[in-house]
Amino acid sequence: MYARALTCSPRPDPSTTSPPLSPAVDFHICVSGARSIGDLPLLTRRHGDATGEASSVTVMKRLSIRGLLAGARRTRHAVAAKATTSVPALVALLFFFAAATFSVFSLGSFRSPGAGAGDCAAACDAALARGRGEWVRDAGAAPYYTNATCGFIQDYQNCMKHGRPSMEFLRWRWRPGAGGEGCEPLGPFDAARFFRLVRGRSMLFVGDSLASSHVTSLVCALSQVEAPARSRDAAAGLERWRFPAHGFAVAYFWTPFQVRWRLMRGPPEAVGPERQGEVFAGPSDLHLDEPDERWTSAAKSHDYVVLSASHWFARPAVYYQHGRVVGCHDCGGDDNATAAAIVKKPEHAQRAAFRAVLGALARLDGFNGTAILRTVAPTHYENGGWFDGGECTATRPVNESEDGAAAPEMAATEAEFYRAQVEEFAAAAAARRGNGGGARARLRLMDVTRMMLLRPDGHPDRHGHGGGEHDGFEIDCLHWCLPGAIDVWNDLLLHIIASS
């Protein structure tokens, strides 16, 4: 093992008035058996690391490049001259030198004036926040958890249990970027860092079965560090996981709509997840201007609230605002509901619901945390739909940079759902800013739509619901395998928490 260091002092750029921070130093590491820096997993290769840049000057004060190389030469000659040197001593010397060299490199590159390393890191972070990037194959990638290490995975998403023939869908990592940023693919989810950021806090997920899948993915990833205690509060409609050693708790409230609702032919109050089949068939009454008090009251005791809702809005429903019928969807030609319809389509209903919910959260007395809106995760049905023979047979992600491949087209209703979510979030954020800081809650957008649109291979397809277990819904191109592509949502969540 040896090291070769090249130093250069770049000439000041006359176009900039800022003085040079330090000479640019380029370290070249040569290790027996390593073909490239990519073969050295212990090295930090991402530029612009704030910790590295803060520490680089200190390292240069302590370590002289000439002294380091001179010491290496002295060590080499001394070892050659003194044949009686013991093997353990030699190993210790080599290990010490390698560790010192690796440490210098891993603290990050120096930036020459105008190098823009910080700008590059900011661009990568922005691309991650916007959900821009591509899926890149990593043959050595391993799932964060399996159905053997996490007991919370439900059957409909347990592709391993149901015999998915290939695990290729687990060999992909998300690389953020758009327009040529040199971003690295996301590494394994950092559960330890997540726990450090959320110590003493709690998080509430509110939504349908996809929200439940996100909760399961997060809890399974975190449970590899600490096994949580699980409990249910049937009266409040909450399911909870507690991580006492890390002072963190997760809760989940099932609701397909976020606003107040009930089955038209059911009980006067909204039903729970155990009757999803009835709710799915509908029709339901949706009060689009009234956030469901069952979860908004629970939100006050949490620091983060993650909201999501989309696909259920396509089901039959009658829409209410201010206590009056304002429209309906697929409601069987009810003249009373359609005569003076204001809300005409599911996407209009969803837009109105999120407008009410985001506004209520921003003004909610007692909630001083962060509200996160996750955008719609597209389905990938081919040759049909949920109940009429649709399937999803893709075996790999779509890579738009290969052979001019185009991303799959979103279903028209889902595309409108996405548009409504983004626009209503932007309006709520602008209203919060215009309020002069009077709103207590912070609003964040978790944009997963495009990254999931590129993963037609990530659904259970025929390896989820067992035959006849879900009223004909046996080919699943809506939910996602766990573990699987959906695990990247935890990286987005971690990014939002860190930036908040």
N, C-alpha and C positions, 0 to 999 in steps of 0.2 A: 504494500500500500504506500502510495506517495502522493504528494500534492504539488501542483505547479500554480503559482499565482502571478497574474499580470496586473500591473497597476498603470493607470494613465491619468493625466491631469487634463481634462477637457478645457479647451479654450472657452472663455466666457462668451455667451451668445450676445452679440450687440443688440439684438432685438428685445432683450429683457433687461429690466433694471434690477432684478433681484440678484444678490451675490451668490456665488457657488456655495452650496451647502457643504460639500466635501468632494474629494476626488472620487471618481467612479472606480470601483474595484470589481474585477471579474474573477471569481474563484472557479477553478476547474478541478473537479475531483475525479481521480482515476482509481477505480477499485477493481481488483482482479475479478473477472467474471461479470462485471457490469458493463453493458453496452452503451448505456446512456443514463442521464440524470433520472429518467423515468423509471430506471431499475432500482433506484435508491428510495425506498418508501419512507425512510426516516427524515428525508430532507424536505423542508418547506419550500415549495416552488412558486407559491402565489406571491406576486409582487404587491407592494403597497401595504403590507401588514403593519398596522400601527405600532404594535409592540416591537416588531423588528426594527422599524425605523427609529423608534425612540431609544433602542438599545445599541444601535450600531456605533455611535460615537464612543460610548463607554467601552465597547469591545476593542475599538481601535486604540484607545488609551492603554488598555491592559495588554494587548497583543501586538507586537511588531511583526509585520510580514517577513522582513529580513531575518529577524530573530527566530521566528518560527521555522523558516527554511534552514537557517544555520543550525538550529537545534536538531532538525531532522538529519542534516548531513553529519553532525557530530555523533548523533545516536547511531547512524548507519555505520560510520567508520569505527566507532567504539565497539559495536557488536562484532564487526568483522575482525578487529584486532584482538579481541578477548574471547577466545573460543570457549572459555570456561563459564561464560555467562549462562545462568540457569534458564531453562525454558520458561518457567513461570515469570521470571523477571522480564524476559524478552516480550512475552505476551502482554504483560502489564504496560511496558513501554509503548508497544504498538497500539494497544487499546487506548491509552491516555492521549497519544498523538491523534488517533482517528477521532476520538470524542471531541478534542479541542477543535480540530478542523471542521467536523460536522457542525459543531456549535456555532462557529463563526459563520458558516454558510447559512445555517437555518435561521439566523437572526434577520435575514432579508438583505436585498441588494441596496447599495447606496444609489441615490438618484443624482444624476447630473442635472444641471439647470435645464428646466423645460422638459424633463423626461416624462413627466405626467403619470408616474406610477400611481399616485393617489387618485388621479382622474380616472385611470383604468379601473381601479378597485371600485370607485364610485359608480362607474358605468356598469360594472358587473352586478353590483348590488341593485342598481336601478332596473336592470334587465331581469333580475330574479324577482323583484317586486312586481314587475309587469307580466311575469309569466312568459318572457321571451327567451328563446334558446332552442336547443335540440337534444334529443336522446342519443347518447353515444354508448356503444357496446363496451362492456367491461367483463371479459371472460372470467376474471377471478372474483367478480362480485358475489357476495354471499348475503342472504337475507338477514335482517337485524334480529329476526325471531322466526320460529316455525310453529306449527300446530303442536309440536312436542314440547316447546319451551313456553308457550303461552296458551292458557286454557280458556281465554275469552273469545276466541274466534268462533263465530257461528257457522252453521253448516252451509248456508247459502253463499258464503264467501271463502270457504275452506277448500280451495282447489287442490291442495295436496292430498287431503283426505279422500276427495272424490276422484282421485286418479288422473289428474291432468297429465297427459303423456310426456310433456316436455316442460322443463324448468327454464327454458330460454327466456321467458318473460321476466325473470329475475336478474338477468345479466345486463341491465341497462341503467345508466346513471344520467341525471339531468345536468346539462351544461348550459348555464345561462349565458346570454349574449345575443346581440343583434347588431349588425353593421361592422363586424370584425373585431369586437373586443376579445382580448386574449384571456378569456375566463377559463378556469379549471372546472372540471366536472365536480359536482357536489360529492363529498366523501360520505362515509357512514354517519348517520345521525348522531350528534354529540349529546347523549343523554345527560352526561355529567354537567356540561355547560347549561343545558336546559334547566336542570335542577338548581344550579347556582342562581340563575336569573329569576326563578319563580319561588324561591324559598319564602315561606310565610304567606303565600298567596294561594288563590284558588281560581279555577277556570270552569265556566259553564258552557256546554255545547247545547244549542237549540236547533232542532230540525228533524228531518225524516231519517230513513234508513241509511242514507249516505252520510249524514252527520254521525249516526251510530258507528258506521264503518271507520270514520275518522277518529272517533273516540277510541275504538278498539285498536286501531293502528298505533295511536299515541301511547295508550296504556301498555300494549304489548312491548313497544320499544323501551319504555321506561322500566318495565318490570324486569328487564335483563339486568338492571342495576339494583332495584329494590322491588320485592314482591308487594303489591298493594293489598289493602284490605277492602273488600267489596261489600256493598250494602245497598238495599233498596228501600225507598220511602214511598210506599204505594199511595198514601194519602196525598203527598205532594207531587206524585208522578215523576220522582227523581231517582236516578241510579247514580251511585257514588263509588269512587275509588280514592282511597287515602294512602299517601306515602309518608308515614309519620317521621321516618328518619330524615327526610328531606323537607318536611314542613310544607307539603304541597297536596292539594286535593283537586280532583276532577269530578264534575257532575254532568249528567246528560238528561235533557228533558225532550221527550218525543212529541213533536207536533209537525204535521205536514204543511201547515200554512202560516205559522207565526201569529196570525190574527185570531180573534174569537170566532169559533166555528162550532157546528154540531151537525150530526146526520139528520136529514129532513125526516126520515122515517124511524129515527132512533130516540134515545132519551133526550131530555131537554139540555143536558150538558154534553160537552165534548167527550168522546170515548178515548180509551187508552190504546197503546200499541197492540194489545192482545186482540183487538178487533180491526186490525188493519185491512183485512179482506173486505169488510163491510164498508169501511171508509173509502176504500179504493173504488168500489162499485158505485158509491154515492147514490143520489146526489147529496151535497152538503150545503148548508147555509154558511156563507162567509161574510163576516162583518169587516169590510176592508179598511175601515177607519178606526178599528178598535184593537190594539195589540192585546194578545191573550194575557190577562192578569196573572194567570197561574205561573208563568215563567218570568214575567217582568218583575213581580214581587220577589222572586228568588234571585234575580239578577243583582239586587241591591247588596247581597252578601258575597258577591264574587268580584274579583279584580279584572277578569277577562270574560267576555261573552262572545262566543263564536256563533254567528247566525248563518243559516243557509236554508233555502227552500226554492223549489222550482218545479220538478216533474209533476207533483200532485196537482198543481194548478190547471193541468190539462184535463183533469177529471171533471165529470158533471157537477155543476154548482150553480147556486143562485146567489147573486151578489147584493149586498146591502151596504148603504152608507147613510149615516144619520138615522138609522132605524128604518129606512125605506128601501124597497127593491129598486135597484138601478140597472139590472141586467142579469143575464145568465149565460151559461155555456152548456150545450148539449143537454138541455133540460126538457126535452120532449115537446117542444112547441107550446110552452106555457105562455098564452097571450098576455097574461097579467105581468109576466116577468120581462117580456120582450117589447111591449108596446112602446115604451119611452126609454129604451135602453141607453144608458150612458156608458157603462162598462160593457164592451161588446165581445172582447176576446180574452183568453186566459192571460196573455201577456199584459193586457191592460189591468187585469185584476192583480197580478203579481206586482206591477209597478205601484199601484195604489197601496197595496199591503206593505211593501218595503218603505214607501214614503212615510206611512204612519209609524212603522216600527222604528226606523232610524231616527225620526224626529222625536219619538217618545223616549228612546234611549238617551239621546243627547240632552234631553231635559229632565230625565228621571231623577227625582229627588232621592238622594241616598246612594246613587251610583256614580262613583268617581273614577271608574276604571276605563278600560279600553274595549270598545265594541269592534269586532272584526266581522266583515261580511265576506263570506266565501262565495265565489261565483259558480255558475252552473257547471257541472261535469257532464259532458255530452255522452249520449248513448251511441252505439255503433251497430245498429241492426241493419242487416242486409237481407234482401229478398223477402221482406215482410216486417212485422212488428212484434209486439210483446206476445200476442196470442194467436198469431196467424203464420207461424212457421219462420219468423225471422231468426237469423243466426249471425254470429260474428266469428269468422274463421281465420282472421289474420294471425300470423305467427311471429310478427316483429313490428316494432314501431315504424311509423312513417318518417323517413328522413328526406326533407325537402331539398337538401343539398346534393342528393344522389340522383342522377339521371333525370333531374327536373321533376321529381315526384311531387305531386300536389297533396296537400292535407285533405283528409276526407271532409265532405261538406256536412255542416251541422244541419240537423232537422230544422225546418223553418221556425217552428215554435220555440225550440231551444235557443236559436240565434236571437229571437226577439226577447226571450227571457234574459239573455246575457246583456243585450243592449239596455234593457230596462234597469237591470241591476247596476250597471256601470253608471248610467245617467242619474239614477236616483241617489247613488252614493255620492257622486260629484255634487249634486244639488244639496244634499245634506251637509257635506263638508263645507261647501261655500256658505251655507246658512250659518253653520257653527262659527266660521271665521268672521262673518259679518255681525255676529252677535257680540263682538268685542270681548271674547273670552268668557262670556256669561255661562255658556254651556259647560257642564262639568266633564262629560265623557269625551274621550278621544276616539276618533273614527279611523279605522284602517281597512283597506281592501286587500283580500287574498285572492288574486286572480289565477285560477287554476284551469281556465277553460281551454286555452290553446294547448298547454302542455298535455292535457288529458285527451284532447282531440287527436293528438298524434299517437295515442296508445290504443288502437283498436284491438291489440293483442292482450290487453290487460284484464278483460272480463272473464267471468267463469264459463260463459258459453254453456256447454252441456255438463260442466264439472262443478256445479254448484247445487241448485235445488235438485233433490231426488225426484224420480219419476212420480208424477201424480201428487206431489206434496204441496203444490201451490196453485191449485185450480188451473192447471194448464200452462202456467208460467214456468216452464221447465228449461228454456234456453234463455240464459240471463246475459244480456248485453248492456245492462244498466248498472249493476253493482260491479265491484272490483275485487279481484283475488286478494286475499291477505295470507301471507305477505305479498307485496306486489307494488305496482306503479303508484298506488295511492299513498305509499309511505313517504313520498316526496312532500306531501302536504305538511308533514311535521317539520321539515327543513324550512318551509315558508313560514310556518308558525313561529319557529325559533328566530328567524330573521326579523319578523314583525316585533316580537317581544324585545329583542336586543335593541332595535331601533326606536322603541318606545320609551 
